[in-house]
Amino acid sequence: MTARITSLLSVFALITACAPRPEGPSLRLVAVRHAEKAEGDDPPLKPEGEARAMALADLLQGLPLTAVYSTDTRRTRDTARPTAEAHGLPVTTYAPADQGPLALRLRDEGGVVLVVGHSNTVPGFVEALGGPPAQDIPHEEYDRYYQVEAADGRPTVVQVLRYGAR
């Protein structure tokens, strides 16, 4: 009888170990480069950049955003601000060098998050979440919109879309 119980417990342990794990929190990340900027040190947005920031807010109007992140530059904060205000959220700043750790923390927390960065940082968020290898966004391109779906137990899904005027 003891051998049979031990055998059954071994089988149960094996089945439990091989069973799919319950999924962790689901993250939907929207990542964009800042909108068109003027020249100079820490420049503001150009008028077409302000229009693009408003187009982003309009595009994300129906999403249940839980957080908005931006690097600490005027152009990224100004791109994020209309969306954050429309959702009653603050714009939380992050250091560009922290993109990998922040991406992993956001994945662990889950939710629907907007991240505004730069041509050489936004692709890093996508890659850190399991997306394709990062390639910088071309300098003249401001309309790229990454939508990343990431959750434990499922493959990461990345869509590259466009928004605002081309």
OpenMM code with the backbone's topology and positions (N, CA, C; nanometers):
from openmm import Vec3, app, unit

residues = "MET THR ALA ARG ILE THR SER LEU LEU SER VAL PHE ALA LEU ILE THR ALA CYS ALA PRO ARG PRO GLU GLY PRO SER LEU ARG LEU VAL ALA VAL ARG HIS ALA GLU LYS ALA GLU GLY ASP ASP PRO PRO LEU LYS PRO GLU GLY GLU ALA ARG ALA MET ALA LEU ALA ASP LEU LEU GLN GLY LEU PRO LEU THR ALA VAL TYR SER THR ASP THR ARG ARG THR ARG ASP THR ALA ARG PRO THR ALA GLU ALA HIS GLY LEU PRO VAL THR THR TYR ALA PRO ALA ASP GLN GLY PRO LEU ALA LEU ARG LEU ARG ASP GLU GLY GLY VAL VAL LEU VAL VAL GLY HIS SER ASN THR VAL PRO GLY PHE VAL GLU ALA LEU GLY GLY PRO PRO ALA GLN ASP ILE PRO HIS GLU GLU TYR ASP ARG TYR TYR GLN VAL GLU ALA ALA ASP GLY ARG PRO THR VAL VAL GLN VAL LEU ARG TYR GLY ALA ARG".split()
positions = [
    Vec3(0.0826, -0.1190, 0.0000),
    Vec3(0.0000, 0.0000, 0.0000),
    Vec3(0.0877, 0.1264, 0.0000),
    Vec3(0.1941, 0.1266, 0.0802),
    Vec3(0.2831, 0.2418, 0.0870),
    Vec3(0.3512, 0.2652, -0.0469),
    Vec3(0.3908, 0.1602, -0.1141),
    Vec3(0.4541, 0.1736, -0.2456),
    Vec3(0.3561, 0.2325, -0.3456),
    Vec3(0.2305, 0.1904, -0.3368),
    Vec3(0.1286, 0.2428, -0.4279),
    Vec3(0.1038, 0.3910, -0.4021),
    Vec3(0.0966, 0.4333, -0.2772),
    Vec3(0.0768, 0.5747, -0.2433),
    Vec3(0.1971, 0.6556, -0.2906),
    Vec3(0.3181, 0.6046, -0.2667),
    Vec3(0.4393, 0.6736, -0.3123),
    Vec3(0.4384, 0.6875, -0.4634),
    Vec3(0.3971, 0.5841, -0.5323),
    Vec3(0.3893, 0.5865, -0.6781),
    Vec3(0.2870, 0.6887, -0.7255),
    Vec3(0.1711, 0.6904, -0.6616),
    Vec3(0.0670, 0.7876, -0.6986),
    Vec3(0.1133, 0.9306, -0.6719),
    Vec3(0.1811, 0.9503, -0.5592),
    Vec3(0.2330, 1.0838, -0.5283),
    Vec3(0.3382, 1.1263, -0.6307),
    Vec3(0.4207, 1.0337, -0.6748),
    Vec3(0.5214, 1.0646, -0.7775),
    Vec3(0.4548, 1.1040, -0.9084),
    Vec3(0.3517, 1.0301, -0.9474),
    Vec3(0.2790, 1.0628, -1.0704),
    Vec3(0.2124, 1.1998, -1.0572),
    Vec3(0.1497, 1.2267, -0.9417),
    Vec3(0.0848, 1.3560, -0.9189),
    Vec3(0.1866, 1.4694, -0.9272),
    Vec3(0.3050, 1.4488, -0.8652),
    Vec3(0.4097, 1.5506, -0.8696),
    Vec3(0.4558, 1.5759, -1.0123),
    Vec3(0.4693, 1.4706, -1.0909),
    Vec3(0.5108, 1.4843, -1.2302),
    Vec3(0.4066, 1.5594, -1.3115),
    Vec3(0.2796, 1.5231, -1.2932),
    Vec3(0.1712, 1.5916, -1.3653),
    Vec3(0.1674, 1.7389, -1.3269),
    Vec3(0.1802, 1.7687, -1.1979),
    Vec3(0.1774, 1.9075, -1.1501),
    Vec3(0.2953, 1.9866, -1.2064),
    Vec3(0.4126, 1.9256, -1.2111),
    Vec3(0.5310, 1.9946, -1.2625),
    Vec3(0.5188, 2.0243, -1.4109),
    Vec3(0.4517, 1.9353, -1.4853),
    Vec3(0.4398, 1.9528, -1.6301),
    Vec3(0.3189, 2.0364, -1.6706),
    Vec3(0.2277, 2.0602, -1.5792),
    Vec3(0.1066, 2.1359, -1.6119),
    Vec3(0.1432, 2.2801, -1.6434),
    Vec3(0.0675, 2.3434, -1.7337),
    Vec3(0.0969, 2.4837, -1.7633),
    Vec3(0.0795, 2.5686, -1.6376),
    Vec3(0.1699, 2.6625, -1.6209),
    Vec3(0.1594, 2.7518, -1.5063),
    Vec3(0.0500, 2.8538, -1.5313),
    Vec3(-0.0148, 2.8981, -1.4252),
    Vec3(-0.1131, 3.0048, -1.4456),
    Vec3(-0.0425, 3.1287, -1.4991),
    Vec3(-0.1088, 3.1969, -1.5881),
    Vec3(-0.0488, 3.3151, -1.6482),
    Vec3(-0.0335, 3.4259, -1.5469),
    Vec3(0.0787, 3.4963, -1.5584),
    Vec3(0.1021, 3.6117, -1.4730),
    Vec3(0.0261, 3.7306, -1.5292),
    Vec3(0.0555, 3.8473, -1.4774),
    Vec3(-0.0132, 3.9669, -1.5257),
    Vec3(0.0121, 3.9877, -1.6747),
    Vec3(-0.0833, 4.0437, -1.7414),
    Vec3(-0.0719, 4.0724, -1.8836),
    Vec3(-0.0356, 4.2197, -1.9006),
    Vec3(0.0622, 4.2459, -1.9871),
    Vec3(0.1042, 4.3828, -2.0153),
    Vec3(0.0710, 4.4162, -2.1596),
    Vec3(0.0096, 4.5301, -2.1776),
    Vec3(-0.0089, 4.5867, -2.3115),
    Vec3(0.0678, 4.7173, -2.3114),
    Vec3(0.1781, 4.7187, -2.3838),
    Vec3(0.2650, 4.8347, -2.3880),
    Vec3(0.2481, 4.9059, -2.5213),
    Vec3(0.2270, 5.0353, -2.5151),
    Vec3(0.2287, 5.1202, -2.6333),
    Vec3(0.3555, 5.2032, -2.6215),
    Vec3(0.4422, 5.1945, -2.7207),
    Vec3(0.5688, 5.2664, -2.7153),
    Vec3(0.5848, 5.3501, -2.8406),
    Vec3(0.6166, 5.4768, -2.8206),
    Vec3(0.6366, 5.5692, -2.9326),
    Vec3(0.7595, 5.6549, -2.9067),
    Vec3(0.8162, 5.7017, -3.0169),
    Vec3(0.9212, 5.8022, -3.0093),
    Vec3(0.8518, 5.9365, -2.9877),
    Vec3(0.9225, 6.0315, -2.9267),
    Vec3(0.8664, 6.1659, -2.9115),
    Vec3(0.8252, 6.2206, -3.0475),
    Vec3(0.7348, 6.3154, -3.0464),
    Vec3(0.6873, 6.3787, -3.1697),
    Vec3(0.7925, 6.4778, -3.2216),
    Vec3(0.7637, 6.5359, -3.3379),
    Vec3(0.8567, 6.6267, -3.4039),
    Vec3(0.9000, 6.7389, -3.3095),
    Vec3(1.0309, 6.7634, -3.3049),
    Vec3(1.0876, 6.8604, -3.2122),
    Vec3(1.1534, 6.9755, -3.2857),
    Vec3(1.1621, 7.0878, -3.2165),
    Vec3(1.2361, 7.2035, -3.2671),
    Vec3(1.3854, 7.1762, -3.2473),
    Vec3(1.4696, 7.2704, -3.2824),
    Vec3(1.6144, 7.2553, -3.2671),
    Vec3(1.6579, 7.3071, -3.1300),
    Vec3(1.7776, 7.2687, -3.0890),
    Vec3(1.8358, 7.3210, -2.9665),
    Vec3(1.8473, 7.2172, -2.8568),
    Vec3(1.8991, 7.2638, -2.7426),
    Vec3(1.9115, 7.1775, -2.6256),
    Vec3(1.7747, 7.1641, -2.5596),
    Vec3(1.7329, 7.0430, -2.5348),
    Vec3(1.6035, 7.0126, -2.4741),
    Vec3(1.4897, 7.0945, -2.5368),
    Vec3(1.4702, 7.0785, -2.6685),
    Vec3(1.3731, 7.1613, -2.7406),
    Vec3(1.2281, 7.1217, -2.7144),
    Vec3(1.1375, 7.2171, -2.7369),
    Vec3(0.9942, 7.1860, -2.7315),
    Vec3(0.9526, 7.1165, -2.8609),
    Vec3(0.8270, 7.0794, -2.8673),
    Vec3(0.7729, 7.0218, -2.9904),
    Vec3(0.7451, 7.1315, -3.0919),
    Vec3(0.7592, 7.0977, -3.2187),
    Vec3(0.7140, 7.1846, -3.3270),
    Vec3(0.5614, 7.1788, -3.3296),
    Vec3(0.4956, 7.2704, -3.4014),
    Vec3(0.3494, 7.2632, -3.4121),
    Vec3(0.3007, 7.1274, -3.4636),
    Vec3(0.3713, 7.0682, -3.5616),
    Vec3(0.3290, 6.9362, -3.6104),
    Vec3(0.3521, 6.8280, -3.5043),
    Vec3(0.4490, 6.8497, -3.4159),
    Vec3(0.4706, 6.7581, -3.3047),
    Vec3(0.3586, 6.7683, -3.2020),
    Vec3(0.3131, 6.8916, -3.1767),
    Vec3(0.1988, 6.9101, -3.0860),
    Vec3(0.0748, 6.8418, -3.1428),
    Vec3(0.0554, 6.8531, -3.2740),
    Vec3(-0.0594, 6.7864, -3.3384),
    Vec3(-0.0460, 6.6341, -3.3266),
    Vec3(0.0764, 6.5830, -3.3400),
    Vec3(0.0976, 6.4380, -3.3276),
    Vec3(0.0703, 6.3923, -3.1837),
    Vec3(0.1114, 6.4704, -3.0858),
    Vec3(0.0854, 6.4352, -2.9453),
    Vec3(-0.0652, 6.4291, -2.9198),
    Vec3(-0.1406, 6.5209, -2.9787),
    Vec3(-0.2872, 6.5182, -2.9650),
    Vec3(-0.3456, 6.3974, -3.0384),
    Vec3(-0.2891, 6.3634, -3.1544),
    Vec3(-0.3356, 6.2451, -3.2282),
    Vec3(-0.3125, 6.1185, -3.1464),
    Vec3(-0.2010, 6.1133, -3.0737),
    Vec3(-0.1740, 5.9983, -2.9870),
    Vec3(-0.2778, 5.9901, -2.8750),
    Vec3(-0.3084, 6.1028, -2.8147),
    Vec3(-0.4114, 6.1048, -2.7090),
    Vec3(-0.5454, 6.0581, -2.7636),
    Vec3(-0.5808, 6.1030, -2.8836),
    Vec3(-0.7064, 6.0597, -2.9455),
    Vec3(-0.7051, 5.9095, -2.9732),
    Vec3(-0.5931, 5.8599, -3.0229),
    Vec3(-0.5805, 5.7185, -3.0558),
    Vec3(-0.5949, 5.6305, -2.9317),
    Vec3(-0.5408, 5.6752, -2.8193),
    Vec3(-0.5403, 5.5947, -2.6971),
    Vec3(-0.6586, 5.6243, -2.6050),
    Vec3(-0.7496, 5.7072, -2.6511),
    Vec3(-0.8630, 5.7506, -2.5704),
    Vec3(-0.9421, 5.6334, -2.5109),
    Vec3(-0.9644, 5.5275, -2.5867),
    Vec3(-1.0455, 5.4162, -2.5393),
    Vec3(-0.9706, 5.3116, -2.4593),
    Vec3(-0.8386, 5.3238, -2.4477),
    Vec3(-0.7615, 5.2246, -2.3716),
    Vec3(-0.7665, 5.2553, -2.2223),
    Vec3(-0.7727, 5.1524, -2.1393),
    Vec3(-0.7708, 5.1741, -1.9939),
    Vec3(-0.6271, 5.1875, -1.9421),
    Vec3(-0.5608, 5.2965, -1.9787),
    Vec3(-0.4213, 5.3153, -1.9395),
    Vec3(-0.4069, 5.3119, -1.7880),
    Vec3(-0.3001, 5.2459, -1.7435),
    Vec3(-0.2691, 5.2396, -1.6009),
    Vec3(-0.1464, 5.3226, -1.5651),
    Vec3(-0.0639, 5.3572, -1.6653),
    Vec3(0.0555, 5.4370, -1.6386),
    Vec3(0.1065, 5.4989, -1.7680),
    Vec3(0.1765, 5.6124, -1.7528),
    Vec3(0.2408, 5.6812, -1.8647),
    Vec3(0.3835, 5.7127, -1.8215),
    Vec3(0.4797, 5.6699, -1.9035),
    Vec3(0.6215, 5.6918, -1.8759),
    Vec3(0.6845, 5.7727, -1.9885),
    Vec3(0.7835, 5.8547, -1.9500),
    Vec3(0.8560, 5.9375, -2.0449),
    Vec3(0.9969, 5.9594, -1.9927),
    Vec3(1.0922, 5.9740, -2.0852),
    Vec3(1.2240, 6.0183, -2.0402),
    Vec3(1.2082, 6.1627, -1.9932),
    Vec3(1.3096, 6.2136, -1.9267),
    Vec3(1.3003, 6.3470, -1.8687),
    Vec3(1.3540, 6.4535, -1.9634),
    Vec3(1.2931, 6.4580, -2.0837),
    Vec3(1.3239, 6.5656, -2.1774),
    Vec3(1.1918, 6.6339, -2.2115),
    Vec3(1.2014, 6.7577, -2.2493),
    Vec3(1.0802, 6.8348, -2.2789),
    Vec3(0.9991, 6.7719, -2.3915),
    Vec3(1.0668, 6.7263, -2.4980),
    Vec3(0.9959, 6.6716, -2.6142),
    Vec3(0.9207, 6.5420, -2.5813),
    Vec3(0.9773, 6.4578, -2.4940),
    Vec3(0.9072, 6.3339, -2.4590),
    Vec3(0.7932, 6.3620, -2.3619),
    Vec3(0.8190, 6.4480, -2.2639),
    Vec3(0.7115, 6.4827, -2.1689),
    Vec3(0.5955, 6.5492, -2.2418),
    Vec3(0.6266, 6.6400, -2.3370),
    Vec3(0.5206, 6.7088, -2.4117),
    Vec3(0.4442, 6.6136, -2.5039),
    Vec3(0.5089, 6.5080, -2.5501),
    Vec3(0.4397, 6.4074, -2.6312),
    Vec3(0.3468, 6.3247, -2.5436),
    Vec3(0.3894, 6.2911, -2.4242),
    Vec3(0.3107, 6.2068, -2.3329),
    Vec3(0.1976, 6.2822, -2.2626),
    Vec3(0.2166, 6.4107, -2.2386),
    Vec3(0.1254, 6.4877, -2.1538),
    Vec3(-0.0220, 6.4839, -2.1973),
    Vec3(-0.0576, 6.5068, -2.3240),
    Vec3(-0.2014, 6.5047, -2.3583),
    Vec3(-0.2680, 6.3708, -2.3269),
    Vec3(-0.1983, 6.2613, -2.3500),
    Vec3(-0.2540, 6.1292, -2.3200),
    Vec3(-0.2686, 6.1113, -2.1695),
    Vec3(-0.1658, 6.1475, -2.0944),
    Vec3(-0.1707, 6.1341, -1.9485),
    Vec3(-0.2848, 6.2175, -1.8905),
    Vec3(-0.2970, 6.3418, -1.9357),
    Vec3(-0.4047, 6.4281, -1.8847),
    Vec3(-0.5415, 6.3727, -1.9186),
    Vec3(-0.5578, 6.3192, -2.0386),
    Vec3(-0.6875, 6.2629, -2.0788),
    Vec3(-0.7273, 6.1432, -1.9924),
    Vec3(-0.6283, 6.0741, -1.9357),
    Vec3(-0.6555, 5.9568, -1.8520),
    Vec3(-0.6413, 5.9866, -1.7032),
    Vec3(-0.6131, 6.1118, -1.6682),
    Vec3(-0.5971, 6.1480, -1.5278),
    Vec3(-0.4764, 6.0829, -1.4630),
    Vec3(-0.3699, 6.0664, -1.5393),
    Vec3(-0.2489, 6.0006, -1.4898),
    Vec3(-0.1308, 6.0969, -1.4909),
    Vec3(-0.0352, 6.0774, -1.4003),
    Vec3(0.0873, 6.1576, -1.4076),
    Vec3(0.1798, 6.1008, -1.5144),
    Vec3(0.2730, 6.1827, -1.5605),
    Vec3(0.3790, 6.1346, -1.6478),
    Vec3(0.4968, 6.1012, -1.5559),
    Vec3(0.5308, 5.9738, -1.5492),
    Vec3(0.6419, 5.9270, -1.4659),
    Vec3(0.7672, 5.9219, -1.5520),
    Vec3(0.8738, 5.9848, -1.5056),
    Vec3(0.9967, 5.9864, -1.5851),
    Vec3(1.0844, 5.8656, -1.5516),
    Vec3(1.1616, 5.8252, -1.6518),
    Vec3(1.2579, 5.7162, -1.6361),
    Vec3(1.3853, 5.7558, -1.7091),
    Vec3(1.4960, 5.6971, -1.6674),
    Vec3(1.6243, 5.7212, -1.7331),
    Vec3(1.6360, 5.6287, -1.8533),
    Vec3(1.6791, 5.6792, -1.9693),
    Vec3(1.6916, 5.5940, -2.0880),
    Vec3(1.7742, 5.4680, -2.0632),
    Vec3(1.8763, 5.4772, -1.9788),
    Vec3(1.9598, 5.3607, -1.9501),
    Vec3(1.8835, 5.2524, -1.8732),
    Vec3(1.7698, 5.2881, -1.8131),
    Vec3(1.6910, 5.1930, -1.7340),
    Vec3(1.5809, 5.1241, -1.8143),
    Vec3(1.5841, 5.1344, -1.9470),
    Vec3(1.4742, 5.0800, -2.0272),
    Vec3(1.4556, 4.9307, -2.0079),
    Vec3(1.5625, 4.8524, -2.0020),
    Vec3(1.5497, 4.7072, -1.9840),
    Vec3(1.4871, 4.6709, -1.8509),
    Vec3(1.5445, 4.7190, -1.7384),
    Vec3(1.4839, 4.6886, -1.6088),
    Vec3(1.3400, 4.7413, -1.5954),
    Vec3(1.3137, 4.8603, -1.6510),
    Vec3(1.1767, 4.9131, -1.6445),
    Vec3(1.0820, 4.8252, -1.7244),
    Vec3(1.1226, 4.7815, -1.8425),
    Vec3(1.0369, 4.6945, -1.9240),
    Vec3(1.0028, 4.5668, -1.8485),
    Vec3(1.1009, 4.5069, -1.7832),
    Vec3(1.0752, 4.3834, -1.7086),
    Vec3(0.9858, 4.4089, -1.5879),
    Vec3(1.0044, 4.5219, -1.5208),
    Vec3(0.9164, 4.5559, -1.4079),
    Vec3(0.7727, 4.5770, -1.4559),
    Vec3(0.7563, 4.6455, -1.5677),
    Vec3(0.6225, 4.6669, -1.6220),
    Vec3(0.5580, 4.5340, -1.6596),
    Vec3(0.6365, 4.4428, -1.7133),
    Vec3(0.5826, 4.3101, -1.7482),
    Vec3(0.5334, 4.2384, -1.6240),
    Vec3(0.6093, 4.2483, -1.5151),
    Vec3(0.5695, 4.1833, -1.3898),
    Vec3(0.4433, 4.2454, -1.3314),
    Vec3(0.4283, 4.3783, -1.3478),
    Vec3(0.3131, 4.4483, -1.2909),
    Vec3(0.1891, 4.4349, -1.3775),
    Vec3(0.2068, 4.4284, -1.5086),
    Vec3(0.0929, 4.4204, -1.5998),
    Vec3(0.0241, 4.5555, -1.6156),
    Vec3(-0.0873, 4.5553, -1.6865),
    Vec3(-0.1616, 4.6776, -1.7110),
    Vec3(-0.1478, 4.7230, -1.8553),
    Vec3(-0.1933, 4.8446, -1.8802),
    Vec3(-0.1855, 4.9065, -2.0122),
    Vec3(-0.1023, 5.0336, -1.9949),
    Vec3(0.0132, 5.0373, -2.0604),
    Vec3(0.1123, 5.1405, -2.0322),
    Vec3(0.1577, 5.2082, -2.1615),
    Vec3(0.1703, 5.3403, -2.1551),
    Vec3(0.2307, 5.4184, -2.2636),
    Vec3(0.3727, 5.4532, -2.2216),
    Vec3(0.4680, 5.4303, -2.3114),
    Vec3(0.6065, 5.4707, -2.2903),
    Vec3(0.6465, 5.5592, -2.4078),
    Vec3(0.6955, 5.6785, -2.3764),
    Vec3(0.7455, 5.7702, -2.4783),
    Vec3(0.8961, 5.7824, -2.4586),
    Vec3(0.9698, 5.7569, -2.5658),
    Vec3(1.1155, 5.7612, -2.5574),
    Vec3(1.1747, 5.8255, -2.6802),
    Vec3(1.2851, 5.7684, -2.7239),
    Vec3(1.3640, 5.8255, -2.8325),
    Vec3(1.3867, 5.7211, -2.9410),
    Vec3(1.4401, 5.7664, -3.0542),
    Vec3(1.4624, 5.6765, -3.1675),
    Vec3(1.5531, 5.5594, -3.1312),
    Vec3(1.6412, 5.5788, -3.0343),
    Vec3(1.7346, 5.4723, -2.9967),
    Vec3(1.6986, 5.4032, -2.8653),
    Vec3(1.5839, 5.4360, -2.8047),
    Vec3(1.5439, 5.3689, -2.6803),
    Vec3(1.4138, 5.2904, -2.6936),
    Vec3(1.3201, 5.3404, -2.7716),
    Vec3(1.1904, 5.2727, -2.7843),
    Vec3(1.2061, 5.1286, -2.8338),
    Vec3(1.2865, 5.1027, -2.9381),
    Vec3(1.3020, 4.9634, -2.9814),
    Vec3(1.3592, 4.8724, -2.8719),
    Vec3(1.4372, 4.9281, -2.7808),
    Vec3(1.4918, 4.8497, -2.6704),
    Vec3(1.3843, 4.7982, -2.5766),
    Vec3(1.2788, 4.8764, -2.5555),
    Vec3(1.1652, 4.8305, -2.4743),
    Vec3(1.1009, 4.7090, -2.5397),
    Vec3(1.0822, 4.7177, -2.6693),
    Vec3(1.0184, 4.6086, -2.7432),
    Vec3(1.1031, 4.4819, -2.7322),
    Vec3(1.2330, 4.4961, -2.7520),
    Vec3(1.3218, 4.3810, -2.7438),
    Vec3(1.3256, 4.3231, -2.6018),
    Vec3(1.3302, 4.4100, -2.4997),
    Vec3(1.3352, 4.3628, -2.3610),
    Vec3(1.2111, 4.2827, -2.3228),
    Vec3(1.1003, 4.3080, -2.3916),
    Vec3(0.9757, 4.2356, -2.3639),
    Vec3(0.9604, 4.1102, -2.4491),
    Vec3(1.0629, 4.0764, -2.5265),
    Vec3(1.0578, 3.9548, -2.6073),
    Vec3(1.0307, 3.9789, -2.7535),
    Vec3(1.0330, 4.1053, -2.7954),
    Vec3(1.0105, 4.1383, -2.9357),
    Vec3(1.1365, 4.1158, -3.0177),
    Vec3(1.1329, 4.1510, -3.1452),
    Vec3(1.2480, 4.1304, -3.2334),
    Vec3(1.3657, 4.2185, -3.1915),
    Vec3(1.4868, 4.1831, -3.2367),
    Vec3(1.6046, 4.2634, -3.2037),
    Vec3(1.5841, 4.4102, -3.2401),
    Vec3(1.6309, 4.4958, -3.1520),
    Vec3(1.6087, 4.6397, -3.1670),
    Vec3(1.6906, 4.6999, -3.2800),
    Vec3(1.6264, 4.7862, -3.3569),
    Vec3(1.6927, 4.8700, -3.4557),
    Vec3(1.6417, 5.0108, -3.4329),
    Vec3(1.7332, 5.1070, -3.4295),
    Vec3(1.6924, 5.2449, -3.4054),
    Vec3(1.5891, 5.2898, -3.5080),
    Vec3(1.5006, 5.3773, -3.4648),
    Vec3(1.4014, 5.4373, -3.5535),
    Vec3(1.4734, 5.5451, -3.6354),
    Vec3(1.4520, 5.5514, -3.7667),
    Vec3(1.5181, 5.6549, -3.8479),
    Vec3(1.4889, 5.7952, -3.7941),
    Vec3(1.5879, 5.8824, -3.8058),
    Vec3(1.5798, 6.0177, -3.7498),
    Vec3(1.4558, 6.0944, -3.7971),
    Vec3(1.4166, 6.0764, -3.9223),
    Vec3(1.3045, 6.1543, -3.9780),
    Vec3(1.1684, 6.0892, -3.9542),
    Vec3(1.1637, 5.9788, -3.8823),
    Vec3(1.0382, 5.9044, -3.8627),
    Vec3(0.9809, 5.9291, -3.7227),
    Vec3(0.8592, 5.9825, -3.7181),
    Vec3(0.7948, 6.0143, -3.5902),
    Vec3(0.6607, 5.9430, -3.5714),
    Vec3(0.6159, 5.8695, -3.6705),
    Vec3(0.4802, 5.8136, -3.6644),
    Vec3(0.4753, 5.6650, -3.6289),
    Vec3(0.5883, 5.6065, -3.5903),
    Vec3(0.5909, 5.4634, -3.5557),
    Vec3(0.5300, 5.4426, -3.4177),
    Vec3(0.4470, 5.3419, -3.4091),
    Vec3(0.3715, 5.3100, -3.2882),
    Vec3(0.3852, 5.1598, -3.2653),
    Vec3(0.4506, 5.1219, -3.1563),
    Vec3(0.4634, 4.9805, -3.1224),
    Vec3(0.3528, 4.9441, -3.0239),
    Vec3(0.2871, 4.8336, -3.0497),
    Vec3(0.1925, 4.7784, -2.9528),
    Vec3(0.2445, 4.6392, -2.9178),
    Vec3(0.2747, 4.6191, -2.7898),
    Vec3(0.3353, 4.4945, -2.7439),
    Vec3(0.2424, 4.4295, -2.6421),
    Vec3(0.2087, 4.3046, -2.6662),
    Vec3(0.1295, 4.2255, -2.5717),
    Vec3(0.2244, 4.1229, -2.5117),
    Vec3(0.2432, 4.1276, -2.3803),
    Vec3(0.3365, 4.0361, -2.3149),
    Vec3(0.2732, 3.9802, -2.1884),
    Vec3(0.2826, 3.8492, -2.1723),
    Vec3(0.2328, 3.7833, -2.0515),
    Vec3(0.3080, 3.6524, -2.0337),
    Vec3(0.3291, 3.6140, -1.9085),
    Vec3(0.3934, 3.4854, -1.8807),
    Vec3(0.3109, 3.3743, -1.9425),
    Vec3(0.3789, 3.2778, -1.9980),
    Vec3(0.3101, 3.1623, -2.0550),
    Vec3(0.2608, 3.1814, -2.1967),
    Vec3(0.2797, 3.3014, -2.2527),
    Vec3(0.2376, 3.3261, -2.3911),
    Vec3(0.3498, 3.3954, -2.4654),
    Vec3(0.3595, 3.3718, -2.5957),
    Vec3(0.4613, 3.4447, -2.6724),
    Vec3(0.4265, 3.5935, -2.6801),
    Vec3(0.5279, 3.6762, -2.6862),
    Vec3(0.5088, 3.8202, -2.7010),
    Vec3(0.4599, 3.8494, -2.8421),
    Vec3(0.3608, 3.9349, -2.8523),
    Vec3(0.3063, 3.9756, -2.9819),
    Vec3(0.3377, 4.1237, -3.0010),
    Vec3(0.4016, 4.1560, -3.1126),
    Vec3(0.4394, 4.2939, -3.1419),
    Vec3(0.3744, 4.3361, -3.2724),
    Vec3(0.3081, 4.4506, -3.2685),
    Vec3(0.2546, 4.5118, -3.3900),
    Vec3(0.3230, 4.6465, -3.4076),
    Vec3(0.3639, 4.6757, -3.5300),
    Vec3(0.4204, 4.8065, -3.5616),
    Vec3(0.3172, 4.8772, -3.6480),
    Vec3(0.2643, 4.9869, -3.5963),
    Vec3(0.1590, 5.0624, -3.6626),
    Vec3(0.2060, 5.2049, -3.6868),
    Vec3(0.1208, 5.2843, -3.7446),
    Vec3(0.1499, 5.4271, -3.7692),
    Vec3(0.0359, 5.5087, -3.7085),
    Vec3(0.0684, 5.6315, -3.6690),
    Vec3(-0.0351, 5.7196, -3.6162),
    Vec3(-0.0032, 5.8635, -3.6542),
    Vec3(-0.1058, 5.9463, -3.6540),
    Vec3(-0.0892, 6.0865, -3.6871),
    Vec3(-0.0559, 6.1053, -3.8345),
    Vec3(-0.0279, 6.2301, -3.8709),
    Vec3(0.0058, 6.2635, -4.0100),
    Vec3(0.1427, 6.2062, -4.0457),
    Vec3(0.1576, 6.1629, -4.1670),
    Vec3(0.2840, 6.1028, -4.2106),
    Vec3(0.3826, 6.2070, -4.2451),
] * unit.nanometer
topology = app.Topology()
chain = topology.addChain("A")
for resn in residues:
    res = topology.addResidue(resn, chain)
    for name in ("N", "CA", "C"):
        topology.addAtom(name, app.Element.getBySymbol(name[0]), res)
